[in-house]
Amino acid sequence: MRNKLILSTAGLLMIAIALLMFTSCSRTADGNITKDQKEIQNKNLEESSIDQKDFTESDEDLTNVNYKEFYDQLTAHGEWVQVKPEEIGLQPKTASSTSTNNNFSISSLFGINNAYAASDMNSEMNVEMVYVWKPAPELAVIRTAGETPVYTPYTNGQWINTDAGWYFKAPTPVEETVSHYGRWVNSPTAGWLWVPGRVWAPAWVDWKQNDTYVSWAPLPPSVYLVNGTMSTPLIDDNNYVIVDRKHFLDADIYKYNNLYSDNGNRILISEMTGTPGIIIVNNSIINRGPDVNIFQTLYGRNIELVKIQHIRNFDGVFYSDKEYNVYTPDFKRYKNKENARFTVNEPKSYKKYSDWKVKKSEEKEYKKEVKEYNKGEKEFKKVEKEIIKDNKNNNKGYKQNNAGNGNENEKVNKHNDNENKQNNNNKGTKNNDNGKKQNGNDKGKGKK
């Protein structure tokens, strides 16, 4: 009886603890960490404002800077994806090492982590991951028949000459955000992915040019300003947009992207000259790029300078011929008192990297199969067309042969007819001669 009571009490205790853990560890509204974990994390975090003139970005910004405003703004126009830092060219660890929690509680007797430990485990799991944004296909303007539209940064818009250098003016608020903040990475399986950043610039691009063409490419992750100058980027030549100088100032610049020269040869980025881009002048970021005088001479007119005004209220954004009011929000940085790893915030909804990668891999394989099928079908139609063409040629030759044979037969028949006529004539002549001889004999007989 006593043993049953002990077992019953232990069972009730376990149930009570489980219920307590279930209740206290209910998820927060964003579904990312528990309420207790959130409270503990908030107690351990120290908040500090970031000076607008602090241009020193780093990989750690992705975990200790709050990008909630970007998460919320871009969610409706694409999808957020949780990825490993190394997948986008970052260091695997983006924050300081975690502290060790040695707290002991009764829950550990039953293999249940307490709230603090769970928070630490959550940080361990998520700090190794960052969030990138994949633009929705409907934002794409470059389309290929039979394929899903792909968004390409710094193509849907126009280059504007401003007092901050070359400013890329995009047609939508979403594209304005991703054109002036963050970096881009071109994934082989996913296409272009945007990595958040907190420092504003007229355009985060690398420039190259020659006497005929101007080219630019999005700067990749981990390319930051160091002592006022940009670190040297490694960029695939295929990521560059290339336009003839005479179209550089035109709207909808994507229409003039051309990889081949007039003679049909591929335009080689490696043969172009690098041009200074992002620099610091008078404690402000400038996007220098190609010399504006080149275009003033080419266009035969003065290219007006547009003034950039930075505002903190999104409702105050507007663009005129002489002035742009651009939104530059304030960002806050967070530090954990316990020096533990943590992620300040994350999107309300996102694809887990493992699930998303499998899905993208399947899509890629499916597209590959469809492409191979279409290629095979195209080859089959090509062969079929050749066979039909050969049959037509054979039929044509057959008809020509028949026509030739007909002509030969006709010639032979005519020849035979002529010979028959000749024979008949000769026979008639012979008969006439015989008749004449007979008449002569008859006459001779008469004289006798």
C-alpha positions as CSV (number, residue, x, y, z in Angstrom):
1,M,0.0,0.0,0.0
2,R,2.8,2.3,0.9
3,N,4.6,1.6,-2.4
4,K,1.4,2.3,-4.3
5,L,1.1,5.7,-2.5
6,I,4.7,6.6,-3.3
7,L,4.3,5.7,-7.0
8,S,1.0,7.5,-7.1
9,T,2.5,10.6,-5.6
10,A,5.5,10.5,-7.9
11,G,3.2,10.1,-10.9
12,L,1.1,13.1,-9.8
13,L,4.3,15.1,-9.3
14,M,5.5,14.3,-12.8
15,I,2.1,15.3,-14.3
16,A,2.1,18.5,-12.2
17,I,5.6,19.4,-13.4
18,A,4.7,18.6,-17.0
19,L,1.6,20.8,-16.8
20,L,3.6,23.6,-15.1
21,M,6.3,23.4,-17.9
22,F,3.6,23.4,-20.6
23,T,1.9,26.4,-19.1
24,S,5.0,28.4,-18.4
25,C,6.6,27.5,-21.7
26,S,3.7,28.5,-23.9
27,R,4.9,30.2,-27.1
28,T,4.9,34.0,-27.5
29,A,2.9,35.6,-30.3
30,D,5.7,35.4,-32.7
31,G,6.0,31.6,-32.1
32,N,9.8,31.7,-31.7
33,I,10.6,31.4,-28.0
34,T,8.6,30.8,-24.9
35,K,7.3,33.6,-22.6
36,D,9.7,32.6,-19.8
37,Q,12.6,32.5,-22.3
38,K,11.6,35.9,-23.6
39,E,11.4,37.4,-20.1
40,I,14.8,36.0,-19.2
41,Q,16.3,37.2,-22.4
42,N,14.9,40.7,-22.1
43,K,16.3,40.9,-18.5
44,N,19.7,39.9,-19.8
45,L,19.8,42.3,-22.8
46,E,21.2,45.7,-22.7
47,E,19.9,48.1,-25.4
48,S,21.9,50.9,-27.0
49,S,21.1,53.3,-29.9
50,I,23.4,53.1,-33.0
51,D,24.8,56.4,-34.2
52,Q,23.7,57.2,-37.7
53,K,27.3,58.0,-38.5
54,D,28.5,54.6,-37.3
55,F,29.3,53.0,-40.7
56,T,31.2,50.0,-39.3
57,E,29.0,47.0,-40.1
58,S,29.9,43.5,-39.2
59,D,28.5,39.9,-39.4
60,E,27.5,40.2,-35.8
61,D,24.9,42.8,-36.7
62,L,22.7,40.0,-38.1
63,T,22.2,38.7,-34.5
64,N,22.5,41.7,-32.2
65,V,20.8,44.4,-34.3
66,N,17.0,44.5,-34.3
67,Y,15.8,44.3,-38.0
68,K,12.1,43.8,-37.1
69,E,11.1,46.8,-39.3
70,F,12.7,45.1,-42.3
71,Y,11.2,41.7,-41.4
72,D,7.7,43.2,-41.2
73,Q,8.0,45.3,-44.3
74,L,9.4,42.7,-46.7
75,T,7.3,39.6,-45.5
76,A,4.4,40.4,-47.8
77,H,6.7,40.7,-50.9
78,G,8.7,37.5,-50.6
79,E,9.7,34.9,-48.0
80,W,12.3,34.9,-45.2
81,V,14.6,32.0,-45.0
82,Q,16.7,30.8,-42.1
83,V,20.1,29.9,-43.4
84,K,23.5,28.9,-42.2
85,P,25.9,31.9,-42.2
86,E,28.5,30.0,-44.4
87,E,25.8,29.5,-47.1
88,I,25.9,33.3,-47.8
89,G,29.7,33.8,-47.2
90,L,29.6,34.7,-43.6
91,Q,31.6,33.2,-40.7
92,P,29.8,30.2,-39.1
93,K,29.7,32.0,-35.7
94,T,28.4,35.5,-35.6
95,A,28.4,36.2,-31.8
96,S,30.5,35.6,-28.7
97,S,30.5,32.2,-27.2
98,T,27.7,31.3,-24.8
99,S,28.0,31.1,-21.0
100,T,27.6,27.8,-19.2
101,N,24.4,27.4,-17.1
102,N,25.0,25.3,-14.0
103,N,21.6,25.8,-12.4
104,F,20.1,22.7,-10.9
105,S,16.4,22.1,-10.6
106,I,14.0,19.2,-9.9
107,S,13.0,19.2,-13.6
108,S,16.5,18.0,-14.5
109,L,15.8,14.8,-12.6
110,F,13.1,14.0,-15.2
111,G,15.1,15.1,-18.2
112,I,13.2,18.4,-18.5
113,N,15.2,21.6,-19.1
114,N,14.2,24.6,-17.1
115,A,13.2,27.9,-18.7
116,Y,16.7,29.4,-18.5
117,A,18.4,26.3,-20.0
118,A,15.8,26.2,-22.7
119,S,16.5,29.8,-23.5
120,D,20.2,29.0,-23.7
121,M,19.5,26.0,-25.9
122,N,17.3,28.1,-28.2
123,S,20.1,30.6,-28.5
124,E,22.6,27.9,-29.2
125,M,20.4,26.6,-32.0
126,N,19.5,29.9,-33.6
127,V,22.6,32.0,-33.3
128,E,24.3,29.8,-35.9
129,M,21.5,30.8,-38.3
130,V,20.6,34.1,-40.0
131,Y,17.6,35.3,-41.9
132,V,17.7,36.3,-45.6
133,W,14.9,37.5,-47.9
134,K,13.9,35.9,-51.2
135,P,12.0,38.4,-53.4
136,A,8.6,37.1,-54.8
137,P,8.6,36.3,-58.5
138,E,6.0,39.1,-59.2
139,L,8.7,41.7,-58.4
140,A,10.8,40.4,-61.3
141,V,10.9,42.4,-64.5
142,I,13.4,40.2,-66.4
143,R,11.4,37.2,-67.7
144,T,12.4,34.1,-69.7
145,A,9.7,32.2,-71.6
146,G,8.8,28.9,-69.8
147,E,10.7,29.8,-66.6
148,T,9.8,31.3,-63.3
149,P,10.6,35.0,-63.3
150,V,13.7,35.9,-61.3
151,Y,14.3,39.1,-59.5
152,T,17.7,40.8,-60.2
153,P,18.7,43.6,-57.9
154,Y,19.6,47.1,-59.3
155,T,17.9,46.5,-62.6
156,N,14.3,47.7,-62.1
157,G,14.9,51.5,-61.7
158,Q,17.0,54.4,-62.8
159,W,20.4,55.9,-61.9
160,I,20.0,59.5,-60.5
161,N,22.9,62.0,-60.0
162,T,22.7,63.2,-56.4
163,D,24.8,65.0,-53.8
164,A,25.5,61.5,-52.4
165,G,26.7,60.2,-55.7
166,W,24.8,57.8,-58.0
167,Y,21.5,56.9,-56.4
168,F,19.5,53.9,-57.6
169,K,15.8,55.0,-57.7
170,A,13.5,52.0,-57.5
171,P,9.8,52.1,-58.3
172,T,8.5,50.5,-55.0
173,P,9.1,51.1,-51.3
174,V,10.2,47.5,-50.9
175,E,12.8,47.8,-53.7
176,E,13.9,51.1,-52.3
177,T,14.7,49.4,-49.0
178,V,16.7,46.6,-50.5
179,S,18.6,48.9,-52.9
180,H,19.9,51.1,-50.1
181,Y,20.5,48.7,-47.2
182,G,22.1,45.3,-46.9
183,R,23.9,43.1,-49.3
184,W,23.0,40.5,-52.0
185,V,24.1,36.9,-52.6
186,N,23.4,35.0,-55.8
187,S,22.6,31.4,-54.7
188,P,23.0,28.7,-57.4
189,T,19.8,27.0,-56.1
190,A,17.7,30.0,-55.0
191,G,18.7,33.0,-57.1
192,W,19.2,36.4,-55.5
193,L,18.8,36.6,-51.7
194,W,18.9,39.9,-49.7
195,V,20.9,40.0,-46.4
196,P,19.8,42.8,-44.0
197,G,22.1,45.7,-43.2
198,R,21.8,48.8,-41.0
199,V,23.9,51.4,-42.9
200,W,22.2,53.4,-45.7
201,A,23.9,54.1,-49.1
202,P,22.8,55.4,-52.5
203,A,23.5,51.9,-53.8
204,W,25.6,49.1,-52.5
205,V,27.3,48.1,-55.8
206,D,30.7,47.5,-57.3
207,W,31.5,49.5,-60.5
208,K,33.4,48.6,-63.7
209,Q,33.6,50.4,-67.1
210,N,35.4,51.0,-70.4
211,D,35.0,53.5,-73.2
212,T,31.7,52.1,-74.3
213,Y,30.0,50.3,-71.4
214,V,29.2,50.8,-67.7
215,S,28.6,47.8,-65.5
216,W,27.7,47.3,-61.8
217,A,27.0,44.3,-59.5
218,P,25.5,44.1,-56.0
219,L,28.0,43.9,-53.2
220,P,28.1,40.5,-51.4
221,P,27.8,39.9,-47.7
222,S,30.9,40.5,-45.5
223,V,32.0,43.4,-47.8
224,Y,32.1,46.3,-45.4
225,L,33.6,49.7,-45.0
226,V,37.0,49.5,-43.2
227,N,38.7,52.8,-42.3
228,G,36.4,54.7,-44.7
229,T,36.9,52.5,-47.7
230,M,35.3,49.3,-49.0
231,S,36.9,46.0,-48.6
232,T,37.8,44.3,-51.9
233,P,34.9,42.2,-53.1
234,L,35.1,38.9,-55.0
235,I,32.2,39.0,-57.4
236,D,31.3,36.5,-60.2
237,D,31.4,38.2,-63.6
238,N,27.9,36.9,-64.4
239,N,26.5,39.1,-61.6
240,Y,27.3,42.3,-63.4
241,V,24.7,44.3,-65.3
242,I,26.1,45.8,-68.5
243,V,24.7,48.8,-70.4
244,D,25.9,51.1,-73.2
245,R,26.9,54.5,-71.8
246,K,24.2,56.1,-74.0
247,H,21.5,54.3,-72.0
248,F,22.9,54.7,-68.5
249,L,20.5,57.5,-67.4
250,D,17.4,55.9,-69.0
251,A,14.5,54.7,-66.9
252,D,13.8,51.0,-66.6
253,I,17.5,50.3,-67.0
254,Y,16.9,46.5,-67.2
255,K,15.8,47.0,-70.8
256,Y,19.3,47.9,-71.9
257,N,21.2,45.2,-70.1
258,N,23.3,43.6,-72.8
259,L,26.0,40.9,-72.5
260,Y,27.1,41.1,-76.1
261,S,28.6,43.9,-78.2
262,D,27.4,44.9,-81.7
263,N,29.8,42.5,-83.4
264,G,28.3,39.6,-81.4
265,N,31.3,39.0,-79.1
266,R,30.7,38.6,-75.3
267,I,31.5,41.7,-73.3
268,L,34.2,40.7,-70.8
269,I,34.1,42.2,-67.3
270,S,37.7,41.2,-66.9
271,E,38.7,43.7,-69.6
272,M,36.9,46.6,-67.8
273,T,38.5,49.0,-65.3
274,G,37.4,49.0,-61.7
275,T,35.9,52.4,-60.6
276,P,35.7,53.6,-57.0
277,G,32.2,53.2,-55.5
278,I,31.3,53.5,-51.9
279,I,33.5,56.0,-50.0
280,I,33.3,58.3,-47.0
281,V,33.4,62.1,-47.7
282,N,32.8,64.6,-45.0
283,N,31.5,61.9,-42.7
284,S,28.9,60.8,-45.2
285,I,28.6,57.8,-47.5
286,I,29.0,58.6,-51.2
287,N,28.6,56.3,-54.1
288,R,31.1,57.7,-56.6
289,G,30.9,55.5,-59.7
290,P,31.5,56.8,-63.2
291,D,32.3,60.4,-63.8
292,V,29.1,62.4,-64.4
293,N,31.0,64.6,-67.0
294,I,31.2,61.7,-69.3
295,F,27.4,61.6,-69.6
296,Q,27.0,65.3,-69.7
297,T,29.2,65.3,-72.8
298,L,27.5,62.2,-74.3
299,Y,24.0,63.6,-73.7
300,G,24.9,67.2,-74.6
301,R,23.3,68.7,-71.5
302,N,23.8,69.5,-67.9
303,I,22.7,66.7,-65.5
304,E,21.1,68.3,-62.5
305,L,22.1,67.3,-59.0
306,V,19.3,66.0,-56.7
307,K,19.7,66.7,-53.0
308,I,19.2,63.8,-50.5
309,Q,17.5,64.5,-47.2
310,H,17.4,61.8,-44.6
311,I,14.1,61.6,-42.6
312,R,13.1,59.4,-39.6
313,N,9.4,59.2,-40.5
314,F,8.3,56.9,-43.3
315,D,5.2,59.0,-44.0
316,G,7.5,61.9,-45.0
317,V,9.1,60.1,-48.0
318,F,8.8,61.9,-51.3
319,Y,10.7,62.4,-54.5
320,S,10.9,65.6,-56.7
321,D,13.2,66.7,-59.5
322,K,15.5,68.5,-57.1
323,E,15.1,66.7,-53.8
324,Y,14.6,63.2,-52.4
325,N,13.4,62.7,-48.8
326,V,14.6,59.1,-48.0
327,Y,13.7,57.1,-45.0
328,T,16.6,56.1,-42.8
329,P,15.3,54.4,-39.6
330,D,17.1,54.3,-36.3
331,F,18.5,50.9,-35.3
332,K,19.3,49.6,-31.9
333,R,22.0,47.2,-30.8
334,Y,21.6,44.7,-28.0
335,K,24.2,43.0,-25.8
336,N,23.6,40.0,-23.5
337,K,24.8,40.7,-19.9
338,E,25.6,37.0,-19.5
339,N,27.7,37.2,-22.7
340,A,25.6,34.4,-24.1
341,R,24.7,33.9,-27.7
342,F,21.3,35.2,-28.7
343,T,19.2,36.4,-31.6
344,V,17.5,39.7,-31.0
345,N,14.6,39.2,-33.3
346,E,13.5,37.0,-36.2
347,P,10.7,37.2,-38.8
348,K,7.2,36.2,-37.7
349,S,7.2,33.6,-40.4
350,Y,10.1,32.0,-42.3
351,K,11.2,28.8,-44.0
352,K,13.6,26.6,-42.0
353,Y,16.8,26.2,-44.0
354,S,16.6,22.4,-44.0
355,D,13.0,22.3,-45.3
356,W,13.6,25.1,-47.7
357,K,16.8,23.6,-49.1
358,V,15.1,20.3,-49.8
359,K,12.2,22.1,-51.5
360,K,14.6,24.2,-53.6
361,S,16.6,21.1,-54.5
362,E,13.5,19.3,-55.6
363,E,12.4,22.3,-57.6
364,K,15.8,22.5,-59.2
365,E,15.8,18.8,-60.1
366,Y,12.2,19.1,-61.5
367,K,13.2,22.1,-63.6
368,K,16.2,20.1,-64.8
369,E,14.0,17.2,-65.8
370,V,11.6,19.5,-67.5
371,K,14.5,21.2,-69.3
372,E,15.9,17.8,-70.4
373,Y,12.4,16.7,-71.5
374,N,11.9,19.9,-73.5
375,K,15.4,19.5,-75.0
376,G,14.6,15.9,-76.0
377,E,11.3,16.9,-77.5
378,K,13.0,19.8,-79.4
379,E,15.6,17.3,-80.7
380,F,12.9,14.9,-81.7
381,K,11.0,17.6,-83.6
382,K,14.2,18.6,-85.2
383,V,14.9,15.0,-86.4
384,E,11.2,14.6,-87.4
385,K,11.5,17.8,-89.5
386,E,14.7,16.5,-91.1
387,I,13.0,13.2,-92.0
388,I,10.0,15.0,-93.5
389,K,12.4,17.2,-95.4
390,D,14.3,14.1,-96.7
391,N,11.0,12.4,-97.7
392,K,10.0,15.5,-99.6
393,N,13.4,15.5,-101.4
394,N,13.1,11.8,-102.1
395,N,9.6,12.3,-103.5
396,K,10.8,15.1,-105.6
397,G,13.7,13.0,-107.0
398,Y,11.3,10.2,-107.7
399,K,9.0,12.5,-109.6
400,Q,12.0,13.8,-111.5
401,N,13.2,10.3,-112.3
402,N,9.8,9.3,-113.5
403,A,9.6,12.5,-115.6
404,G,13.0,11.7,-117.0
405,N,12.0,8.1,-117.8
406,G,8.9,9.4,-119.4
407,N,10.9,11.7,-121.7
408,E,13.2,8.8,-122.6
409,N,10.3,6.5,-123.4
410,E,8.7,9.2,-125.4
411,K,11.9,9.7,-127.3
412,V,12.2,6.0,-127.9
413,N,8.6,5.7,-129.1
414,K,9.1,8.7,-131.4
415,H,12.2,7.1,-132.8
416,N,10.4,3.8,-133.3
417,D,7.5,5.6,-135.0
418,N,10.0,7.3,-137.3
419,E,11.7,4.0,-138.1
420,N,8.3,2.4,-138.8
421,K,7.3,5.2,-141.0
422,Q,10.7,5.0,-142.8
423,N,10.2,1.3,-143.2
424,N,6.8,1.7,-144.5
425,N,8.0,4.3,-147.0
426,N,10.8,2.1,-148.1
427,K,8.4,-0.8,-148.5
428,G,6.0,1.4,-150.5
429,T,8.9,2.5,-152.7
430,K,10.0,-1.1,-153.3
431,N,6.5,-2.1,-154.1
432,N,6.3,0.8,-156.6
433,D,9.5,-0.3,-158.2
434,N,8.2,-3.9,-158.5
435,G,5.0,-2.5,-160.0
436,K,7.0,-0.5,-162.6
437,K,9.0,-3.6,-163.5
438,Q,5.8,-5.6,-163.9
439,N,4.3,-3.0,-166.1
440,G,7.4,-3.0,-168.3
441,N,7.3,-6.7,-168.7
442,D,3.7,-6.6,-169.6
443,K,4.5,-4.0,-172.2
444,G,7.2,-6.1,-173.7
445,K,4.9,-9.1,-173.9
446,G,2.4,-7.0,-175.8
447,K,4.9,-6.0,-178.5
448,K,5.7,-9.5,-179.1
